[in-house]
Amino acid sequence: MTSETARDRQPPLDERLEELWAEAARDGRRLPGEPALAAALSSSRPAVREALIRLEERGYIHRRKGADTTVNTSLLDIPARFDRRVEESALIRAMGQTPQLDVLDVQRTRITLDEAEAYDLRPGTEVLRVHKRWTADGVPALLAHDSVPITGAVDPETIDPEQPMVDIAVTLAGARAEWEVVWPTATALDEADAAHASRPAGEPVLTLEVSGMSPTHGVCYWTTEHHLSGAFRYAMVRRADWR
């Protein structure tokens, strides 16, 4: 194996930097400077500097010119972050539980007029709708109503509905979402979702209305996620930049 091949097989720089952050946070230490990090991560200083900027934006560290980089140890106690996209099964595993995905329903329909207006799509556009449920150690934890517009030539019948929604969108809509717009709200489970969740109808749940946006500002998918109460413990981390 060449050194180049070994380097290509390493986890992404951000992941390796987060591992060093976790070690420092558990030990109560500060992160070393850029030269030491670059050497430890077998990377260039500019690449490490950019990764540190991303780490600071996500609330892991705080840097000041001429001072050591301090780490935010409170993140060690956060099992799931509301402000970061994590694949649902990975999120459940991060909670220390065993995930299972069940595809409850798959339909090929046309978008409603409200959807056409909301997502700037042509009225009558076909859409693949997939209703999914994730369980954690056998207990329902999350329901999702995914919708992906069919704008390419691929037959939706050939799609594996268990794929992540972003991958289905690449196949059917021809674009990968680069960012998501997320609207959180509290809703009550209707009778159908309550039955799938083994919860009483009308129970309040955290609901996320999510739309995935492509680099050209087109909508790749939209989904309604019901995060069942008691299944997850979420937190959001933000900079306290008081002005």
Secondary structure by P-SEA (a helix, b strand, c coil): ccaaaaaaacccaaaaaaaaaaaaaaaccccccaaaaaaaacccaaaaaaaaaaaaaacccccccccccccccccccccccccccccaaaaaaaacbbbbbbbcbbbbbbbcaaaaaaacccccbbbbbbbbbbbcccccccccbbbbbcccccccccccccccaaaaaaacccccccbbbbbbbbbbbcaaaaaaacccccccccccbbbbbcccccccbbbbbbbccccbbbbbbbbcccc
